[in-house]
């Protein structure tokens, strides 16, 4: 046994040295040409141990590149590691001569860019998944100035959708007993309502709260996405009460309020987790607490105020209920509201305009608001607008302090989803319809007053 271990130790040491030799001596391995040599060698190598070693060396070489070197590496992936033209031509000719399932499969394999195989090989390295997700962050940064790299990004997304398939994800409840390294990530990644300190986090994990996250076996200490839930009596309308209110007796709760959902990994942008997470958490909570009768969100409306000011300046606001102009009482100013809380007139005008925004402002056939698109696509119902639900600076800037409840009714989720995706229909309550007024309402020319 000792001889066998010594043998493999020598083999791995030799392979590691070989991999490092490929890095060359220039600039401590920072040369773009060196990492290209490693990639080509990795694609040629067949031995499992050699692949693992070369994969680790390739990822280490990428980590040493500066911004220009990383962009050069991505250009190399785009220009040099697409599909093999010779193999693709040959597979195409065989398919044309004999179009059957076997030649079709061979054609599909030949059409796959070699950079996809390179990513799969790099993923064999220890911590390979973590490093490749980080590599995509660098790609997204390069993409902003080099849109032609989208071909490469499409391949990252393609392989990530396989690696981070729902079947591989693990749902974990996060509570005060969760390892500190994960709790620190919750504080770091919270994207909707900032966690102020450890005491704030402790409050969010009390007996009347729940927090769940998706994890991947290759990233056990890195939540991919997490959701925070409050167990309440009735439909909550104030996020301030949820965040800072006293602990409520869990025994009286009949409603679960999803008040924050945060994606954690920028490198996984475009990979959908939220729809699976909410639906699975609903099932978990329904099984744990059978008395829960309602599952709802208290959600931000991040694009509302920006849209409102733009439409007002262009003279495209809908008319008031009496056909007259809606006044916005200085909402265009940076310090709105100035010293006092907005009055009843502002409340009536802004909630009406918010309902119009959520139901009528579209990008194509779907709502302009990204949070609305997310929940409505998941099959939720737009139910209630809450005035001054989030008076924080962010809440005022984004949505004039308002938030909205979306209801997840298990009996209607599938029908709502199908109607939304196929016809652009928005499931909504009568209260929202009454606020928004009839579709096609006349526009009132005029600016902010």
N, C-alpha and C positions, 0 to 999 in steps of 0.2 A: 504494500500500500504506500509506504514512504517513497519507494523508488518511483511508483506511478505518479505520485504528487510532484516529486522532483522533476520528473520528465516533463509534465505539463507546465510546471513553473518555468522551465527553461524554454519550452516552446513559446509560451505567451510572452516571455521577456524578449525572445528573438523577434517575434512578430511586432511587438511594440517598437523595438529599435528599428525594424524595417519601415514601419509606418512613419516614425519620426524622421528617418532618413529621407523619405519622400518629401518632407517639408522643406528640405534644402537648408542652406545656411544663411540665406539672405534675410536681413532684417528680422532675425529670430523667427522665421516662418511666416512673416506677414505678407509675403509676395502673393499677388493674385494668381500668378502662374503656378505656384506650389499647390494651392488648393485645387486648382483645375487638374493637376497631375493626380492628386489624391482621389478626386471624383472619378477620373477615368480608370484608375487602378481598382477602385471599389466596384465599379460596374463590370470589370473583367474578372474579378476574383470569385472563386467558387467555394473555397474552404470556409466552413462556418467560423472557425476561430480567427482566420485572417480577415473575414468580413467585419467581425465585431471590432477588431483592433483598428482596421482602417476607418471604420465608421466613427470611432471615438477620435481618431486623429483628425478626420475631416471636420468634425464639429469643433474641436479645439482650435483648428486653424481658422475657422470662420470667426470664432470668438476673438481672435487676435487682429482681425481686419479693422481698419478704420472705416469711416463712412464711405469714402470713395472706393475702398477695396470691396466693401459689401455690395455697393451698386454694381461694380465690375463683375462680381460673382454672380449676381442675379442676371446680368446681361449674358454671361456665359451660359447660364441655365437656359435662357430664352433662345439664344442663337445656335448653341452647339448641342444641346441635349433635348431636342424635339424628337419626333419620330424618325427612325432610320429610313431615309428616302428609298434606298435600294430594297430593303426588306418590305417596305410598304408597297412599292411597285410590284414586287414579285407576288405578294399576297393578293394584291388587287387582280393581277392577271390570273392567278389560280381561281379566285372567286368568279371572275367573269367566265372562265372556261367551265367551271363546275360549281354553280351557286347552291351549295348545300350547307347544313349547319356547321360542318367541320371547317370548311373554307371561310365561312362567315366569322367563326370564332377566331380563326387564324388572322383574318383581316383586322378584326377589332384589336387583337393583341399587338399587331404590327403598327397600328395607328396610335397606340399609347405613347406619349412622350417619354423618353428615357429618364427625364428628370423625376417622373413619378416613381419609377423603380429606384432611383437614387435616394429619394426621401424614405422609401420603405427600408432600404439598406441602412441608411443612417440611423433609423429608428431602432436597429438592433443593438446599438451602443448603450451601455449603462447611462441612465438619465437622458436617453436620446429623445424621448417624447418631449420632455421639458425644454430641451435645447432647440428642437425644431419649432415648437410653439413660439419660443423667444425669437427664433430666426424670422418667423413671419412678421413679428412686430417691426423688425428692421426692413422687411420687404414692403410693408405698408407705408413706412416713412419714405422709402425710395420711390414708391408708386406715385406719390403726390407730385413729384417732379418728372417722372418718367412713365407716362401712362401706357407705353408699349409693354411694360412689365406685367400688365394684367394677365397675359397668357400664363406667366409663371404663377401668379397669385391664384388663378383658376385651378391650377394643379394642386397647390397647397390645400385649397378648400375641398377639392375632390378627395384627396387622401384623408383629410381630417374628418370628413363626413363618414368615412368608414371606421376610422380609429375611435371616434367619439360617438358612435352609434348608440342610441338609447339603450340597447341591450347590454352595453359594457359599463354604463354609468351606475353608480351606487348612490342611493338616497340615504343620507344620514341626518338625524336630528342633532342640532347644535345647541348645547346648553352649557351651564357653568362648569360642568365636569369635562367638557371637551378640551383636548390639549391646548395649552396657551398659544402654541404656534399657529393653530387654526383660528383661535379667537382674535389674535393680532391681525390676521388676514381679513376677518370680518370688519374690524375697525378700519382697516386700510381700504377695502374695496367697496364699502357702503357708498352707493352712488346717488341715492335719492334723499335721504335724511341723514346728514353727517352724524357719526357717533362722536360725541364730545369728549368722552373719557371712559375709563373702565367702569365707573359708577353708572354712566349712561348705558353701557353695554349690559351691565348686570341687570338693570331695570328691564331691558328688552328681552331678557331670558328668564324672567320671573314666572311664577306658576300660571299666570293668566296670559302668557305669551308662548309662542312657538317660533322656532327658526329651523329651517330645513335647507340642506344644500345637496347638490349633485357633486360627486367626486369620481375621478377616474382612477383605476388601479395603478396606473403609472405615475399619478400625481396625488399620492395619498394625503399630502398636507396642503394641497392647493384646491380650494373650492372653485368649481367652474362657474357656478351661479348659486345664489341663495335667496330665500324669500323669508320675510319676517311677517308674522301673523299675530294679531291681537284677538283674544277671545272676549266678546262683548255681549251685553244685553241690548239687542236692537242694532240698527244700522248706524255706524259711527260717522260723524260729519266733521270732526275736528282732529287734525293730526297732532295739534298741540296737546290735546287731552290724551291721545294715544301714547305720545312720547313721554310726557311728563306727569300724567295723572297718577293717582294712587292705585295701588294694586287692587284689582277687583276680585271678588270671590269667584273662583273658576266654576263653582257649582251652578251659578245662575246664568252662565253664558249660553246664548242660543244662536249666536252669529260669529263666524270667523271672518275677520277683516284682514285681507292681504294689503299691507300698507307700504311695503317696500320690496322691490325685487332688483337685484344687482348682478349684472354680468361681471365676472372677475378677470377674465383672461383676454386682453386685447388681441393677442395672437389668434384667438378663436372667433374673431368677429365674422359674422355671416353664418355661423353654425348655430342652429336654433336649439335652445334648451328650455326656454321659459314656458312654452306651451305644455311640454311634458311635465315640467316641475309642478306647475300649478295644479294640473289635473291629478297628479299622483298625490300631492299633499292633500287635496280635497278628499281623496279616498282614504288616506292615512288618518285624517282628522275625523272623518265620518265613522271609521271603525273604532277609533279610540274614544270618541265622545259622541255617542249616538243621539244625544239631545240637541246637537247642532242642527238647526233647521235652515240656515242660510249661509251662503259662502259669497263674499263680496270683496271688492277692493275699495281702497280710498286712494285714488290715483291723481298724480299731477297732470296738468294740461300745458306741457312745456312750450308749445308754439303760440298760445292764444294771444298774449299781449303784443307780441311782435306782429302777428297777423292783423290784429285790431288797428294798430297804429298805421300800418301800411295801407290797409283798406280805407281808413278814414282820410288819409292824405290823398288817396286817389279818388275820393268821393264815391266809394262803392259800398258804404254801409247800408244794411237794410233799414227800411223806415220803421218808426215806432208803431205801436198798436193802433194809434189814431191816425197813422199815415204821415205824421210829422217827423222831424229830424230828431235823432237820438243824440243827446249831449253827453259828452264823456268826462266833463269836469276835470280837465287837466291831466288825464292819465298819460299823456305823452311826455310829461315832465319827468326828469330823472328821480325826483324826490317824492313822487306820488305814492301814497297820500302824504301830504305835507305834515301837518301837526295833529289833526283830528281824524278819527275814523270816517271813511266815506259815508255819506248820508243815504237815506232811503232811495233817493232818485238814482244815485250811482249804482246801488244794489239792483234796482229793477232793470236799469239799462244794461249793466254788464252781464247779469245772469242771462238775460234775453239774448245778448250778442254771443255769449259763450255757447248757449244751446244751438244758435244758428251756426257757429263755427264747427261744432262737433258733428252736426247733421249735414250741413250744406257745403262747407269748405272742403273741396276734394282735390286729390292728386290722381288724375284719371278717374276711375270709378270708386276709389276708396278714400277715406278721410285723410285730410292733410296732416292731422295730428298723429305723431308716431305712436304714442301710448294708446290712443283710440284704435289705431290699426291693429296693434298687438292684441288687445283684449277682444275686440270684435272678431278678429280672425280666429281667435280661440273659441268663439261661440258664446261670449258673454253678452249681456244686455246693458245698454246705456240707461241708467236708472235715475240718478239724482245729481244735481249740481249743488255744491255746498259753498255758501258765501263765506269769505274770510276764513276758510278752513286752514290755510297755511299762510299766516302773516309774516313769515320769515322773509328776509331780503330776497332770497331766491324765489320764494313763492310769489312775492309781489311783482318781481321783475318778469317772471315767466308767465304767470297766469292771473295777475291782479288778485292774488291771494286765494283763488278758488281751486277746489278739487272736485273730483267726480267719483261717484260710486258706480262700478260695473258689477252686475250680479251674474254669478255662475250658477245657473239652474240646470242641474244634471239632465232633467227631462227635456230641456230645450237646446242644450249645447250643440248637438249635432245638426239640428235643423237650422239654428242660427248661423253656424259656421258655413254650411252649404249655401244658404241664401246670401251671405256676405261675399264669399269667394266667387260664386258663379254669377250673381246678379248685382252685387254691390249694395244689397239691402242691409240697413242698419237696424238691428233689434233695439227698440227703445220704449221707454215708459210713456204713458199719457202726459205726465208732467213735463217731460222733455219736449214732446210734440207741442204742447200748449205754449211753452216758452219760445220755441223756435218759430212758431207761426207756420202758415202754409208754405209749401215748396213754391219756389218761383216768386216770392214776395218782391214787390217793387223796390228798387234801389233809390235811396235818397241822395241827391247830389249835395255835397257840402263837406267841410273839413272838421277838424277838431274844434270844439268850443269849450 
